[in-house]
Amino acid sequence: MQSKLPKIGEVAKIAGVSPATISRFFNNPSVVADETAIRIRAAVAEVGYVPNRNAGSLASSRSRIIAVLVPDIAQSIFNDTVEAMIEELSNDGNSVMISLTGSANEMLDRQIDAALSRRVDAILLTGVVTDAAIRQRLRNHPTTVIETWALPDDPIQIAIGFSHFAVGQATAQFIRDRGYRRPYLVVPQSSRAIERAEGFRSAWRDLGGEEPKLQPVSSPSHFGQGRVAFRGLVGLDPQPDVAICGSDWIAQGLIIEAHAAGIRVPDSLAVMGFGDLRLAGDMRPTITSIDIDGHEIARETIRVLQRLAAGEPVPARLPVGFRIIARESA
């Protein structure tokens, strides 16, 4: 025999609140006082209550499901950002559905279908969708679409992110101010990394520097590309004095290869990464990197969804910026 499922009224009675308060707690935990929330959690645990999200979504027209679409999660520069986003969105009472679109977005259309079929409240895209047909399809659908990790001039609906071109420009200025003159750019072949490289090259020329050396590598980034980058570097004359890597993974691999070859970082070669992954602070030397605030992207996403639900206008472009984290490697 199946055991009887506990009702919301049982939870309310034990917690000493109304059923409406229980509903508000599950829909938006932050609106309930901390002391009340503690009693509700204890009552839920006591009876084993699980809310019926389907019933709530039918009543409110909100599923409380957010689809986060990322190219990959294996050694991905998005991992820490996505983890921060999941934490913030979950704390706000949402369920997060992660889907992998592939390094070249080869599964993007399929994953968009899966998200839309589940009536998600929003689709969060990592980067900018370049396929015109997919962009138009998303524009025609009522689901909120938020492009993150980029700031396009013409978003599908809303963009929360930063300019990769500006990251490249800021990196060039930072490197110049540090006294480096022979940069070596290790560029994964993704639109984002290429845009950063273009920003670097543009600013570097404006600063009076010679055209930097480029080493293209495949996308997505991974540790082994550091070896490829190092082999390309040692064959150059004159030797570069700083390597600008498209990810912290590449920077880590390059530093380890340099040490194995007897080249000290940063004394003989400076190295800079991108993404400010946890490994950047754990390496020796620690890796200078670009930090993207995943928590702030998630908080902006929550604010956008709340404003849209209230019928308030939302800007099409919401910049969250970036920071250069100067450490030992450069």
C-alpha positions as CSV (number, residue, x, y, z in Angstrom):
1,M,0.0,0.0,0.0
2,Q,1.1,3.5,-0.8
3,S,1.5,5.7,2.3
4,K,-0.6,8.9,2.4
5,L,1.1,12.0,1.2
6,P,1.2,14.7,3.8
7,K,-0.9,17.8,3.1
8,I,0.1,21.5,3.3
9,G,-2.4,21.9,6.2
10,E,-0.5,19.5,8.3
11,V,2.7,21.4,7.8
12,A,0.9,24.7,8.6
13,K,-0.6,23.3,11.8
14,I,2.8,22.1,13.1
15,A,4.5,25.3,12.2
16,G,1.8,27.5,13.6
17,V,1.2,29.4,10.4
18,S,-1.4,29.5,7.7
19,P,-1.3,27.3,4.5
20,A,-0.8,30.6,2.5
21,T,2.4,31.3,4.5
22,I,3.7,27.8,3.6
23,S,3.0,28.5,-0.1
24,R,4.7,31.9,0.1
25,F,7.7,30.2,1.7
26,F,8.1,27.6,-1.1
27,N,7.5,30.2,-3.8
28,N,9.9,32.8,-2.4
29,P,11.7,31.9,0.9
30,S,13.0,35.5,1.3
31,V,9.6,36.9,2.0
32,V,9.1,34.8,5.2
33,A,10.7,35.9,8.5
34,D,13.8,33.9,9.5
35,E,12.2,32.5,12.7
36,T,9.1,31.5,10.7
37,A,11.2,29.9,8.1
38,I,13.0,27.8,10.7
39,R,9.6,26.5,12.0
40,I,8.4,25.7,8.5
41,R,11.6,23.8,7.6
42,A,11.3,21.8,10.8
43,A,7.6,21.0,10.1
44,V,8.4,20.0,6.5
45,A,11.1,17.6,7.7
46,E,8.8,16.1,10.4
47,V,6.0,15.1,8.1
48,G,8.1,14.7,4.9
49,Y,6.1,17.2,2.9
50,V,6.9,17.9,-0.7
51,P,5.1,20.8,-2.5
52,N,3.2,20.2,-5.7
53,R,5.1,22.5,-8.0
54,N,2.8,21.6,-10.9
55,A,-0.2,23.0,-9.1
56,G,1.6,26.1,-8.1
57,S,2.8,26.7,-11.6
58,L,-0.7,26.3,-13.1
59,A,-2.0,28.9,-10.6
60,S,0.8,31.4,-11.1
61,S,1.8,30.8,-14.7
62,R,5.4,30.3,-13.4
63,S,7.2,27.0,-13.3
64,R,10.1,28.2,-11.1
65,I,12.4,26.3,-13.5
66,I,15.4,28.1,-15.0
67,A,17.2,26.4,-17.9
68,V,20.9,27.2,-18.0
69,L,22.5,26.3,-21.3
70,V,26.3,25.9,-21.4
71,P,28.7,24.5,-24.1
72,D,30.4,22.0,-21.8
73,I,31.3,21.3,-18.1
74,A,34.5,19.3,-18.5
75,Q,37.3,21.6,-17.5
76,S,35.0,24.5,-18.5
77,I,35.8,28.2,-17.7
78,F,32.0,28.5,-16.9
79,N,32.0,26.0,-14.1
80,D,32.5,28.4,-11.1
81,T,30.2,30.9,-12.7
82,V,27.4,28.4,-13.3
83,E,27.9,27.0,-9.7
84,A,27.4,30.5,-8.3
85,M,24.3,31.0,-10.5
86,I,22.8,27.8,-9.4
87,E,23.3,28.7,-5.7
88,E,21.7,32.1,-6.1
89,L,18.8,30.9,-8.2
90,S,18.1,28.0,-5.9
91,N,18.2,30.2,-2.8
92,D,15.5,32.2,-4.5
93,G,13.2,29.2,-4.8
94,N,14.0,28.1,-8.4
95,S,15.0,24.8,-9.8
96,V,17.9,24.9,-12.3
97,M,18.0,22.7,-15.3
98,I,21.5,22.5,-16.9
99,S,21.8,21.4,-20.5
100,L,24.9,21.0,-22.6
101,T,24.9,22.6,-26.1
102,G,28.3,21.3,-27.3
103,S,31.5,23.3,-27.9
104,A,30.1,24.5,-31.3
105,N,26.5,24.7,-30.1
106,E,25.7,21.6,-32.2
107,M,23.0,20.6,-29.7
108,L,21.6,24.1,-29.0
109,D,18.4,23.7,-31.0
110,R,17.6,20.4,-29.3
111,Q,18.2,21.8,-25.8
112,I,16.1,24.8,-26.5
113,D,13.3,22.5,-27.5
114,A,13.7,20.5,-24.2
115,A,13.6,23.7,-22.2
116,L,10.6,25.3,-23.9
117,S,8.6,22.0,-23.6
118,R,9.0,22.2,-19.9
119,R,7.6,25.7,-19.8
120,V,10.7,27.1,-18.1
121,D,10.5,30.7,-16.7
122,A,13.7,31.6,-18.4
123,I,16.5,30.3,-20.6
124,L,20.0,31.5,-19.7
125,L,22.4,31.2,-22.5
126,T,26.2,31.3,-22.0
127,G,27.4,33.8,-24.6
128,V,25.7,35.0,-27.8
129,V,23.7,32.8,-30.2
130,T,24.9,33.6,-33.7
131,D,22.4,31.4,-35.6
132,A,19.9,33.9,-37.1
133,A,17.0,31.3,-37.2
134,I,17.5,30.3,-33.6
135,R,17.6,33.9,-32.5
136,Q,14.4,34.7,-34.3
137,R,12.7,31.6,-32.9
138,L,13.6,32.6,-29.4
139,R,12.4,36.2,-30.0
140,N,9.0,34.8,-31.1
141,H,8.5,32.7,-28.0
142,P,7.1,34.2,-24.8
143,T,9.7,32.6,-22.5
144,T,12.3,35.0,-21.1
145,V,15.6,34.6,-22.8
146,I,18.7,36.0,-21.1
147,E,22.1,36.0,-22.8
148,T,24.9,35.9,-20.2
149,W,28.7,36.2,-20.3
150,A,28.4,38.7,-23.2
151,L,26.8,42.1,-23.9
152,P,25.7,42.1,-27.6
153,D,24.4,45.3,-29.1
154,D,21.2,43.6,-30.2
155,P,20.2,41.0,-27.5
156,I,17.5,38.4,-28.2
157,Q,15.7,39.9,-25.3
158,I,18.0,40.7,-22.4
159,A,21.7,40.5,-22.0
160,I,23.5,40.3,-18.6
161,G,27.2,40.3,-19.0
162,F,30.3,42.1,-20.2
163,S,32.2,43.0,-23.3
164,H,34.8,40.5,-24.3
165,F,36.4,43.2,-26.5
166,A,36.7,45.4,-23.4
167,V,38.3,42.6,-21.5
168,G,41.0,42.4,-24.2
169,Q,41.6,46.1,-24.1
170,A,41.9,46.1,-20.3
171,T,44.3,43.2,-20.5
172,A,46.5,45.0,-23.0
173,Q,46.7,48.1,-20.7
174,F,47.4,46.0,-17.7
175,I,50.2,44.1,-19.4
176,R,51.7,47.4,-20.8
177,D,51.6,49.0,-17.3
178,R,53.5,46.0,-15.9
179,G,56.3,46.6,-18.3
180,Y,55.8,43.6,-20.7
181,R,56.5,44.3,-24.4
182,R,56.3,40.9,-26.3
183,P,52.9,39.4,-25.7
184,Y,51.9,35.9,-26.9
185,L,48.2,35.3,-27.3
186,V,46.9,31.7,-26.9
187,V,43.4,32.0,-28.4
188,P,40.8,29.2,-28.3
189,Q,38.7,29.2,-31.4
190,S,35.5,30.4,-29.9
191,S,33.7,33.7,-30.7
192,R,34.3,35.0,-27.1
193,A,38.0,34.3,-27.0
194,I,38.5,35.7,-30.5
195,E,36.7,38.9,-29.5
196,R,39.0,39.2,-26.5
197,A,42.0,38.8,-28.7
198,E,40.8,41.4,-31.1
199,G,40.3,43.8,-28.2
200,F,43.8,43.1,-27.0
201,R,45.3,43.6,-30.5
202,S,43.4,46.9,-31.0
203,A,44.5,48.4,-27.7
204,W,48.0,47.1,-28.0
205,R,48.5,48.8,-31.3
206,D,47.0,52.0,-29.9
207,L,49.6,51.8,-27.0
208,G,52.4,51.6,-29.5
209,G,53.1,47.9,-29.3
210,E,54.1,45.6,-32.2
211,E,51.6,43.1,-33.5
212,P,51.4,40.3,-30.8
213,K,52.1,36.7,-31.7
214,L,49.0,34.5,-31.8
215,Q,48.7,30.7,-31.1
216,P,45.2,29.4,-32.0
217,V,44.0,26.3,-30.1
218,S,40.8,24.3,-30.3
219,S,37.8,25.0,-28.3
220,P,36.8,24.2,-25.5
221,S,39.8,25.0,-23.5
222,H,41.6,22.2,-21.6
223,F,44.9,21.7,-19.7
224,G,46.7,19.9,-22.5
225,Q,46.5,23.0,-24.7
226,G,49.1,24.6,-22.4
227,R,51.6,22.1,-23.8
228,V,50.7,23.1,-27.3
229,A,51.0,26.8,-26.4
230,F,54.4,26.3,-24.8
231,R,55.8,24.4,-27.8
232,G,54.7,27.3,-30.0
233,L,56.2,29.8,-27.7
234,V,59.7,28.3,-27.4
235,G,60.1,28.3,-31.1
236,L,59.8,32.1,-31.4
237,D,62.6,34.6,-31.7
238,P,62.6,36.9,-29.9
239,Q,61.0,35.0,-27.0
240,P,57.7,36.4,-25.7
241,D,57.9,37.9,-22.2
242,V,54.2,37.3,-21.4
243,A,51.6,34.7,-22.4
244,I,48.0,35.7,-22.4
245,C,45.9,32.5,-22.2
246,G,42.3,32.1,-23.2
247,S,41.5,30.2,-20.0
248,D,43.1,29.4,-16.6
249,W,43.3,25.8,-17.7
250,I,45.6,26.7,-20.5
251,A,47.6,29.0,-18.3
252,Q,48.0,26.2,-15.7
253,G,49.3,23.8,-18.4
254,L,51.7,26.3,-19.8
255,I,53.1,27.2,-16.4
256,I,53.8,23.5,-15.6
257,E,55.4,23.0,-19.0
258,A,57.6,26.1,-18.5
259,H,58.8,24.9,-15.1
260,A,59.6,21.4,-16.5
261,A,61.8,23.2,-19.1
262,G,63.6,25.2,-16.5
263,I,61.8,28.5,-17.4
264,R,60.7,30.3,-14.2
265,V,57.3,32.1,-14.1
266,P,57.1,35.0,-13.9
267,D,60.9,35.8,-13.8
268,S,61.6,34.6,-17.4
269,L,58.0,34.4,-18.7
270,A,54.8,35.9,-17.2
271,V,51.5,34.1,-17.7
272,M,47.9,35.4,-17.5
273,G,44.7,33.4,-17.6
274,F,41.0,34.0,-17.9
275,G,37.9,33.0,-15.8
276,D,39.5,33.2,-12.3
277,L,38.8,29.5,-11.6
278,R,39.6,28.1,-8.2
279,L,42.8,26.6,-9.5
280,A,44.1,30.2,-10.3
281,G,44.5,30.9,-6.6
282,D,45.7,27.3,-5.8
283,M,48.5,27.1,-8.3
284,R,52.1,28.0,-7.5
285,P,52.7,30.6,-8.7
286,T,49.1,31.8,-8.4
287,I,47.7,32.8,-11.7
288,T,46.8,36.4,-12.7
289,S,43.3,36.1,-14.2
290,I,40.1,37.9,-15.2
291,D,37.2,37.4,-12.7
292,I,33.6,37.2,-13.9
293,D,31.1,37.5,-11.0
294,G,28.7,34.6,-11.4
295,H,26.8,35.5,-8.3
296,E,26.1,39.0,-9.6
297,I,24.9,37.6,-13.0
298,A,22.5,35.3,-11.0
299,R,21.3,38.2,-8.8
300,E,20.6,40.3,-11.9
301,T,18.7,37.4,-13.4
302,I,16.5,37.1,-10.3
303,R,15.9,40.9,-10.3
304,V,15.0,40.7,-14.0
305,L,12.5,37.9,-13.5
306,Q,10.9,39.6,-10.5
307,R,10.5,42.9,-12.5
308,L,9.1,41.1,-15.5
309,A,6.6,39.2,-13.3
310,A,5.5,42.6,-11.8
311,G,5.0,44.1,-15.3
312,E,7.9,46.5,-14.9
313,P,10.2,47.5,-17.7
314,V,13.7,45.9,-17.9
315,P,16.7,47.3,-19.8
316,A,17.9,45.2,-22.7
317,R,21.5,45.3,-21.7
318,L,22.7,45.0,-18.1
319,P,26.5,45.2,-17.7
320,V,28.1,43.3,-14.7
321,G,31.7,44.1,-15.6
322,F,34.8,42.2,-14.8
323,R,38.0,42.4,-12.7
324,I,41.6,41.8,-13.4
325,I,42.9,39.7,-10.4
326,A,46.7,40.4,-10.2
327,R,48.6,37.5,-8.7
328,E,52.1,36.0,-8.9
329,S,52.2,34.8,-12.5
330,A,52.2,38.2,-14.1
